[in-house]
Amino acid sequence: MARRPLPRILSTGSAQIARSRELARTAADSATDVLHPLITITRGFGRLAAAARRRWAETPKDKRGPLLFLVATVVLVVALVPYGPLLAVISVMAAAAWHGRDRSQPEPEGPDESQTQRLRSLYDALVPYFSAAEDPDPLYTHGGEWEKAFPAYDFDGSGRITHLLIRYPAYFTDGEAESRARIEQLLHAKSGRGREYHFTWDEEGNELTVTVLAPLPTDITAQRFVTAPGETVLGFTDPTQVQRTLPLGYGDEQRDVPPVVWRTGIRSTEPHLLVMGQPGSGTSTLLRSIALQALQYGDVVIVEGGGTGEYACLTGRDGVLAVECGLAGALASLEWAATETERRLIATNRARQAGQPPPDDTKRPLWILLDRPSAFAHLAAADGRKDPQSLLQVPLRHGRAANVTVVVAEQFDSSEALSEPVRQHTRARVVLGSATPEQLEAVLGAPPHTTPVAQVPAGRGYARLGTGPVHRIQVPATPDPYDDATSEVDRQAVLALLPARTTPVEDVPAEAVVADAP
């Protein structure tokens, strides 16, 4: 069927509306320019009248009579003098025009002296990197014009750069990571340390945009996120990095914050997650947040190698199949998880061969969360048992087809103890806490486009899903509700998300129960 052209009113309506708006805006500007003297005099009359009322209110009552007599005398004298009324009208209008003028101070054009000095020093620092001896018309020279190199810039209240557009010559090797790193390190040092900078390289236009990033919010507590089944919120990032926001509650208020959403399931390209960080960086907090979200639609098996009881609040809850802190329990749970993965694969394959949908017991997601599995490697080697990580090969390799998701959290000092299947099949990566650029690139597979700072709050780091971009991330506060150091607000927020306890407390091992549920 041939396509019919749109009616003229639909195809040209937007252009006509835009043209009409432009004409109306031009007419309004012209009218404002023409009527500007009248507007100024009218505003001056208003200010003079307000001053007269204020002076009358401040005059004592016993002196108002003489004041009125004086005013009447002046009016009579002016009326009797030749050309007096005309001169009085001209004087009053001149006074109104003087008092009605715009008294706002005009904004200074261009940077002030201190800002100019900062831009000049930054320009001089870039000369050795953006200049060449054989360049006939160099853009960067000692004592050159920095205005051509920095066409756009912004400063904050303290005089430090917040936004800067840098032009550089076409022969600069902006395609090499080492060359970029040198420029970014220099700009970070000269523009002010202690802040995070985002660098955007435009190789085609030979321009570099430097932007100071605002700190990510650290007051986001654990709550029920508005997500679909198979979506897990890892944390929250900058509004310019993602095109989606989630409504979050802050007491009686509500804000929309951009999240980093990790999608799992059969159609996921990053079915498993690896979390790396330093001690106290928030890796266990992220695993608790993932567990609370996973329990909405699936079952969870938790294996903790640290033995600190970080997940005791989940013991015996609905959907929590096991919370293991010992080697024997970890081996038994992971052996069952591997067997369950194989059973799901066989049942799904038979159903497909018979032309039937997969059984219902294979559709419910199964999550395997391991916190510091390297701690079991030493115990297993001393006891002559297998490493629990060796039992993850089947869930990692075939977990996506069986609706099984594996999440591993480890510390940098034990990263060499991670098995090869864990490194190979965990395509979603998160790094929390302070880390060197080499560590970030080794885990994420690509360096971030921001400058990491030395001191970061807990739960702050970077995330990369597969081959996507590297995002800044702040994990929502999900502390252990049974920890004495947890605030009451955070404790109640986590307890409100816990499922009901299905296993009686007396049937749960005493060392796994720290406190009763509310």
Phi and psi in degrees as a GROMACS rama.xvg file:
@    title "Ramachandran Plot"
@    xaxis  label "Phi"
@    yaxis  label "Psi"
@TYPE xy
-71.036  142.307  ALA-2
-78.6873  134.179  ARG-3
-90.0034  137.782  ARG-4
-68.8522  150.419  PRO-5
-64.0902  149.084  LEU-6
-57.4243  150.803  PRO-7
-60.8463  -34.1668  ARG-8
-68.4398  -26.3475  ILE-9
-87.658  -37.7789  LEU-10
-75.1183  -32.1094  SER-11
-109.357  4.24264  THR-12
-65.8569  -42.8465  GLY-13
-65.4193  -37.6385  SER-14
-66.3156  -40.5046  ALA-15
-65.4981  -39.206  GLN-16
-63.7813  -43.541  ILE-17
-63.4917  -40.5144  ALA-18
-65.0856  -39.4067  ARG-19
-65.2108  -40.995  SER-20
-63.2809  -38.8541  ARG-21
-66.9097  -39.9117  GLU-22
-64.5182  -41.8537  LEU-23
-64.8414  -38.5473  ALA-24
-67.5192  -39.8361  ARG-25
-65.1032  -41.9318  THR-26
-63.654  -40.0655  ALA-27
-64.9311  -40.8104  ALA-28
-65.0002  -40.1208  ASP-29
-65.7516  -42.2808  SER-30
-63.5013  -37.4271  ALA-31
-64.5448  -40.2297  THR-32
-66.3233  -39.4051  ASP-33
-70.6025  -42.2735  VAL-34
-89.5767  9.03438  LEU-35
-60.8042  -42.3954  HIS-36
-61.1555  -42.0859  PRO-37
-64.2432  -39.0936  LEU-38
-65.0713  -39.5875  ILE-39
-65.2355  -45.0072  THR-40
-65.8754  -40.5914  ILE-41
-62.228  -42.6156  THR-42
-64.554  -36.2189  ARG-43
-66.3211  -40.4314  GLY-44
-60.2089  -40.0204  PHE-45
-62.9387  -41.7595  GLY-46
-68.8552  -37.2193  ARG-47
-66.309  -40.5984  LEU-48
-63.8429  -39.9928  ALA-49
-65.0026  -38.9282  ALA-50
-66.1936  -37.8389  ALA-51
-65.8827  -42.0969  ALA-52
-64.5343  -39.2543  ARG-53
-66.6475  -39.6382  ARG-54
-67.4234  -37.6987  ARG-55
-65.9964  -38.8672  TRP-56
-69.3101  -31.3527  ALA-57
-80.9896  -16.1074  GLU-58
-76.0244  129.987  THR-59
-60.4198  153.046  PRO-60
-64.4556  -32.9834  LYS-61
-73.3985  -12.3749  ASP-62
-107.671  1.32972  LYS-63
-72.2537  -32.7635  ARG-64
-62.91  -54.7763  GLY-65
-56.6836  -34.4224  PRO-66
-66.1036  -42.2309  LEU-67
-63.67  -39.8151  LEU-68
-62.4209  -40.8557  PHE-69
-64.2909  -42.2315  LEU-70
-64.8483  -42.8165  VAL-71
-63.2317  -38.5482  ALA-72
-63.6336  -43.2505  THR-73
-62.7908  -42.952  VAL-74
-62.4377  -39.8932  VAL-75
-66.3803  -42.764  LEU-76
-62.8424  -43.2633  VAL-77
-63.2752  -37.9474  VAL-78
-68.0262  -30.9421  ALA-79
-85.2918  -23.3722  LEU-80
-71.474  140.373  VAL-81
-60.6303  135.839  PRO-82
56.7561  20.164  TYR-83
-65.5174  -49.5702  GLY-84
-59.7086  -39.6252  PRO-85
-64.3457  -44.9436  LEU-86
-64.5662  -35.1566  LEU-87
-66.0426  -43.1932  ALA-88
-62.4159  -43.3328  VAL-89
-63.4182  -40.9433  ILE-90
-65.0162  -43.0677  SER-91
-65.0903  -41.7134  VAL-92
-65.901  -37.2753  MET-93
-65.5765  -40.975  ALA-94
-64.2059  -40.6085  ALA-95
-64.1481  -40.9845  ALA-96
-64.2249  -37.0504  ALA-97
-68.4096  -44.2807  TRP-98
-75.5502  -20.8032  HIS-99
-91.0338  1.82073  GLY-100
-67.553  158.385  ARG-101
-74.4259  114.236  ASP-102
-94.5656  0.442449  ARG-103
-69.8677  140.303  SER-104
-72.9637  128.729  GLN-105
-65.6085  139.951  PRO-106
-68.2164  135.221  GLU-107
-65.6628  136.677  PRO-108
-85.5627  128.411  GLU-109
83.3154  171.916  GLY-110
-74.4889  155.927  PRO-111
-80.2282  -170.07  ASP-112
-66.5029  -43.9144  GLU-113
-67.6754  -38.7708  SER-114
-67.7733  -38.8173  GLN-115
-62.9744  -39.773  THR-116
-64.5423  -37.4264  GLN-117
-67.2906  -43.5142  ARG-118
-66.053  -37.1758  LEU-119
-63.9499  -44.297  ARG-120
-65.5084  -36.7812  SER-121
-66.9924  -38.9172  LEU-122
-63.7832  -45.2304  TYR-123
-63.9874  -33.1127  ASP-124
-70.3087  -27.1041  ALA-125
-86.309  -9.92074  LEU-126
-58.0486  -47.19  VAL-127
-62.9844  -21.9001  PRO-128
-95.2745  -27.1282  TYR-129
-112.868  25.3483  PHE-130
-133.091  154.966  SER-131
-142.187  145.586  ALA-132
-66.4036  -30.3981  ALA-133
-89.8297  7.46625  GLU-134
-78.7844  118.595  ASP-135
-71.82  -28.7602  PRO-136
-130.788  75.8498  ASP-137
-70.6802  141.208  PRO-138
-81.6131  -28.2262  LEU-139
-118.51  115.694  TYR-140
-140.237  156.202  THR-141
-66.2779  120.525  HIS-142
82.1792  13.748  GLY-143
-78.5093  -172.924  GLY-144
-93.4561  113.081  GLU-145
-76.0887  -17.4686  TRP-146
-62.35  -33.6255  GLU-147
-72.5  -30.3047  LYS-148
-83.6464  -27.5878  ALA-149
-120.321  82.8662  PHE-150
-73.8157  -20.8529  PRO-151
-141.019  140.942  ALA-152
-161.572  154.129  TYR-153
-140.824  149.501  ASP-154
-127.887  154.492  PHE-155
-92.4548  -174.797  ASP-156
-64.4001  -26.2314  GLY-157
-87.7149  0.697653  SER-158
88.7462  8.80728  GLY-159
-94.9273  151.993  ARG-160
-69.725  132.844  ILE-161
-112.465  -23.9427  THR-162
-150.693  135.344  HIS-163
-149.707  129.302  LEU-164
-105.815  122.228  LEU-165
-115.936  128.224  ILE-166
-99.1254  138.502  ARG-167
-134.923  158.045  TYR-168
-66.9091  156.561  PRO-169
-69.2038  -22.8845  ALA-170
-81.1466  -3.58902  TYR-171
-67.8759  137.439  PHE-172
-81.2652  71.9908  THR-173
-77.0553  -5.98269  ASP-174
-86.1589  -5.70579  GLY-175
-99.4867  132.863  GLU-176
-63.9044  -35.0484  ALA-177
-66.281  -40.4376  GLU-178
-66.0646  -41.8675  SER-179
-62.8734  -42.8018  ARG-180
-62.0886  -37.3696  ALA-181
-65.2267  -42.9077  ARG-182
-66.7352  -43.3211  ILE-183
-64.2689  -39.834  GLU-184
-65.6697  -39.4504  GLN-185
-64.8705  -46.3037  LEU-186
-64.3791  -36.5434  LEU-187
-63.0545  -41.0196  HIS-188
-73.2199  -38.9015  ALA-189
-81.6187  -26.8038  LYS-190
-87.6716  -11.0387  SER-191
120.715  120.94  GLY-192
-80.8868  171.081  ARG-193
85.8524  1.60334  GLY-194
-125.464  160.623  ARG-195
-101.754  129.973  GLU-196
-113.253  140.292  TYR-197
-109.368  128.795  HIS-198
-111.965  126.699  PHE-199
-119.303  113.423  THR-200
-96.3366  125.467  TRP-201
-108.532  94.0638  ASP-202
-66.638  -33.6083  GLU-203
-70.2423  -39.988  GLU-204
-93.1873  -2.15217  GLY-205
55.4446  49.8492  ASN-206
-134.028  145.363  GLU-207
-124.42  124.646  LEU-208
-106.013  123.958  THR-209
-110.042  124.305  VAL-210
-129.757  134.046  THR-211
-84.8224  124.2  VAL-212
-86.7611  140.27  LEU-213
-74.7949  148.515  ALA-214
-60.9082  141.099  PRO-215
-71.4747  147.427  LEU-216
-67.5688  132.804  PRO-217
-106.182  3.47072  THR-218
-100.566  19.301  ASP-219
-84.5037  115.3  ILE-220
-93.7009  167.951  THR-221
-64.078  134.247  ALA-222
-160.638  172.691  GLN-223
-82.7809  112.333  ARG-224
-85.0328  147.979  PHE-225
-84.1609  89.7856  VAL-226
-134.559  162.849  THR-227
-89.5632  162.256  ALA-228
-58.4744  135.177  PRO-229
92.3877  -1.00535  GLY-230
-111.405  131.885  GLU-231
-126.715  129.18  THR-232
-86.1273  114.491  VAL-233
-81.9086  -32.7845  LEU-234
174.326  -160.654  GLY-235
-131.217  148.201  PHE-236
-134.051  -164.006  THR-237
-77.9097  147.742  ASP-238
-68.438  -18.4892  PRO-239
-85.4066  -7.65627  THR-240
-93.9404  -28.0514  GLN-241
-127.367  160.764  VAL-242
-108.661  24.1248  GLN-243
-138.916  145.95  ARG-244
-130.216  156.284  THR-245
-121.519  137.446  LEU-246
-75.426  125.15  PRO-247
-121.842  144.48  LEU-248
-93.0459  134.382  GLY-249
-125.274  77.9455  TYR-250
70.8529  -117.939  GLY-251
-88.6724  -8.03588  ASP-252
-98.9832  170.671  GLU-253
-145.209  136.203  GLN-254
-132.374  155.158  ARG-255
-102.543  121.335  ASP-256
-124.421  136.623  VAL-257
-73.8472  127.216  PRO-258
-101.529  165.769  PRO-259
-104.787  104.915  VAL-260
-100.294  127.324  VAL-261
-105.047  122.783  TRP-262
-101.103  128.104  ARG-263
-119.394  174.683  THR-264
117.836  -167.594  GLY-265
-65.9988  -36.7482  ILE-266
-95.1441  10.8205  ARG-267
-79.1513  140.375  SER-268
-92.8571  -10.9113  THR-269
-128.237  73.5721  GLU-270
-74.5745  -16.1656  PRO-271
-130.291  156.947  HIS-272
-128.257  140.515  LEU-273
-121.533  128.925  LEU-274
-117.721  125.522  VAL-275
-122.233  149.419  MET-276
-178.881  174.469  GLY-277
-87.5169  164.382  GLN-278
-58.8325  131.324  PRO-279
81.4678  10.2477  GLY-280
-84.7264  -13.2696  SER-281
108.492  17.7467  GLY-282
-66.5653  -41.6896  THR-283
-67.0938  -33.5816  SER-284
-61.9524  -42.7402  THR-285
-64.6998  -40.3507  LEU-286
-65.9821  -36.9709  LEU-287
-65.1161  -40.6946  ARG-288
-62.9583  -41.7198  SER-289
-64.9712  -40.5357  ILE-290
-63.3669  -42.553  ALA-291
-64.5504  -35.4017  LEU-292
-75.0788  -36.2154  GLN-293
-68.9121  -30.3173  ALA-294
-69.1085  -9.74263  LEU-295
-68.2462  -35.0168  GLN-296
-127.738  -4.14565  TYR-297
-148.717  -169.935  GLY-298
-109.514  155.015  ASP-299
-132.649  136.61  VAL-300
-119.471  124.061  VAL-301
-115.909  129.274  ILE-302
-123.786  117.014  VAL-303
-111.204  118.714  GLU-304
-88.6675  -19.0595  GLY-305
-72.4892  -27.9164  GLY-306
69.277  26.9372  GLY-307
-100.561  0.300804  THR-308
72.1329  34.0001  GLY-309
-67.9346  -20.5767  GLU-310
-118.857  24.7979  TYR-311
-65.347  -26.646  ALA-312
-66.2454  -18.1098  CYS-313
-93.7549  -5.29285  LEU-314
-65.3349  128.503  THR-315
77.0652  7.37778  GLY-316
-81.2092  159.364  ARG-317
-65.0794  124.218  ASP-318
94.983  -14.6921  GLY-319
-89.7255  107.383  VAL-320
-77.3613  -31.8125  LEU-321
-165.751  145.907  ALA-322
-128.98  102.091  VAL-323
-110.096  134.245  GLU-324
-118.106  -9.92848  CYS-325
-106.138  164.783  GLY-326
-66.4182  -44.5121  LEU-327
-63.355  -45.0891  ALA-328
-65.9252  -37.248  GLY-329
-64.0164  -43.6507  ALA-330
-63.5584  -42.8306  LEU-331
-64.6126  -42.2183  ALA-332
-67.7897  -40.6758  SER-333
-73.5007  -32.473  LEU-334
-63.829  -41.7625  GLU-335
-64.2987  -38.98  TRP-336
-64.3165  -40.0197  ALA-337
-65.4992  -42.1928  ALA-338
-64.9248  -40.3217  THR-339
-64.8652  -37.0486  GLU-340
-62.9991  -44.9755  THR-341
-63.2018  -40.5086  GLU-342
-63.0892  -40.6926  ARG-343
-65.6581  -39.4369  ARG-344
-63.4758  -43.6866  LEU-345
-65.5934  -44.7452  ILE-346
-64.3751  -39.9427  ALA-347
-67.6176  -39.5773  THR-348
-65.1468  -42.2601  ASN-349
-65.1486  -39.3432  ARG-350
-65.1607  -38.2108  ALA-351
-69.2958  -38.8412  ARG-352
-64.052  -32.4209  GLN-353
-85.1428  0.626552  ALA-354
72.6392  28.4462  GLY-355
-117.744  159.112  GLN-356
-69.1247  158.77  PRO-357
-61.122  148.804  PRO-358
-61.343  154.889  PRO-359
-65.3361  -30.4621  ASP-360
-75.4311  -4.04735  ASP-361
-103.232  -6.95378  THR-362
-87.8962  -25.8871  LYS-363
-72.2973  123.903  ARG-364
-62.376  144.163  PRO-365
-119.468  124.237  LEU-366
-110.604  132.577  TRP-367
-116.199  110.94  ILE-368
-109.183  122.561  LEU-369
-120.697  121.527  LEU-370
-108.721  114.355  ASP-371
56.2586  63.1516  ARG-372
-69.5955  -17.2243  PRO-373
-65.5484  -21.6851  SER-374
-64.6345  -27.8808  ALA-375
-79.8482  -19.2027  PHE-376
-63.8131  -42.5792  ALA-377
-68.3267  -40.5681  HIS-378
-65.315  -40.7318  LEU-379
-65.8755  -40.5  ALA-380
-65.9368  -37.6422  ALA-381
-70.568  -30.2669  ALA-382
-94.4089  -1.51647  ASP-383
74.814  26.6174  GLY-384
-109.836  171.307  ARG-385
-77.3605  153.844  LYS-386
-71.4689  130.203  ASP-387
-57.1276  -25.8617  PRO-388
-66.5058  -24.1941  GLN-389
-67.1283  -21.9923  SER-390
-82.1489  -3.51655  LEU-391
-88.6574  -3.56658  LEU-392
-63.813  -43.05  GLN-393
-68.4583  -49.7399  VAL-394
-60.6705  -34.8617  PRO-395
-72.0798  -40.1953  LEU-396
-76.8583  -40.4311  ARG-397
-116.512  12.209  HIS-398
-67.0059  -34.086  GLY-399
-63.3978  -42.0907  ARG-400
-71.2354  -23.69  ALA-401
-102.033  8.46079  ALA-402
62.3152  38.9232  ASN-403
-116.923  127.842  VAL-404
-119.267  134.991  THR-405
-115.077  130.948  VAL-406
-125.178  123.718  VAL-407
-120.12  130.224  VAL-408
-118.907  129.83  ALA-409
-143.914  160.417  GLU-410
-97.9919  156.803  GLN-411
-63.1436  -34.4638  PHE-412
-70.1819  -11.6316  ASP-413
-120.506  20.2621  SER-414
-65.6204  -29.4347  SER-415
-69.3021  -15.7036  GLU-416
-82.7966  -6.27172  ALA-417
-69.5216  138.09  LEU-418
-75.1034  163.203  SER-419
-66.3061  -39.2832  GLU-420
-59.8873  -35.9195  PRO-421
-66.1101  -42.7479  VAL-422
-67.2055  -34.0611  ARG-423
-81.407  -36.5104  GLN-424
-101.709  -5.38009  HIS-425
-93.0494  92.5686  THR-426
-88.4894  -16.5425  ARG-427
-94.4257  128.259  ALA-428
-129.198  144.359  ARG-429
-137.416  134.061  VAL-430
-121.564  124.315  VAL-431
-117.102  150.56  LEU-432
83.1938  -173.977  GLY-433
-71.2077  134.847  SER-434
-151.634  148.974  ALA-435
-77.7831  158.356  THR-436
-56.9367  -33.676  PRO-437
-66.5832  -41.9142  GLU-438
-65.6419  -40.5115  GLN-439
-62.1832  -45.2628  LEU-440
-69.6682  -32.661  GLU-441
-67.8015  -36.8056  ALA-442
-84.6744  -48.1579  VAL-443
-80.9955  -21.7066  LEU-444
86.4586  -5.68984  GLY-445
-156.733  145.292  ALA-446
-75.8167  147.465  PRO-447
-71.9945  155.226  PRO-448
-88.7966  19.4679  HIS-449
-127.587  162.297  THR-450
-93.4983  117.218  THR-451
-67.8908  145.255  PRO-452
-99.6976  161.495  VAL-453
-73.3167  -43.819  ALA-454
-108.678  119.611  GLN-455
-129.028  149.716  VAL-456
-72.7082  165.688  PRO-457
-64.2311  139.149  ALA-458
84.5913  6.45605  GLY-459
-101.628  135.292  ARG-460
-178.162  -147.332  GLY-461
-133.166  151.749  TYR-462
-137.643  145.304  ALA-463
-144.118  126.91  ARG-464
-103.337  106.685  LEU-465
66.004  -125.973  GLY-466
-100.589  17.1225  THR-467
-76.2609  -175.891  GLY-468
-72.4653  162.135  PRO-469
-88.6403  123.998  VAL-470
-108.158  142.568  HIS-471
-69.2694  147.346  ARG-472
-145.049  143.887  ILE-473
-128.25  116.323  GLN-474
-74.4313  135.399  VAL-475
-62.0207  142.984  PRO-476
-65.4279  110.896  ALA-477
-132.092  68.7022  THR-478
-77.0445  172.168  PRO-479
-70.576  117.314  ASP-480
-67.2866  -15.9116  PRO-481
-93.6452  3.23131  TYR-482
-83.4086  133.474  ASP-483
-65.8048  -24.8685  ASP-484
-80.2763  -6.06464  ALA-485
-76.3831  135.514  THR-486
-70.555  159.542  SER-487
-66.7453  -34.112  GLU-488
-66.3479  -46.4354  VAL-489
-67.1869  -36.5971  ASP-490
-62.7066  -47.003  ARG-491
-67.2025  -32.9612  GLN-492
-65.2597  -40.1003  ALA-493
-73.4503  -42.5193  VAL-494
-62.7349  -31.8173  LEU-495
-68.3471  -21.8291  ALA-496
-93.4166  -10.7655  LEU-497
-70.6547  136.756  LEU-498
-67.431  167.298  PRO-499
-65.3391  150.193  ALA-500
-83.2034  119.807  ARG-501
-97.4569  -26.436  THR-502
-93.1589  127.015  THR-503
-57.1811  146.488  PRO-504
-61.8444  -33.9149  VAL-505
-70.6046  -17.5292  GLU-506
-90.2996  -6.77961  ASP-507
-91.8204  137.74  VAL-508
-55.1505  141.013  PRO-509
-63.4084  -33.3079  ALA-510
-73.5507  -14.1091  GLU-511
-91.1276  -11.2705  ALA-512
-108.333  117.763  VAL-513
-95.8003  -39.1805  VAL-514
-154.811  158.634  ALA-515
-76.7372  153.249  ASP-516
-73.7089  157.752  ALA-517
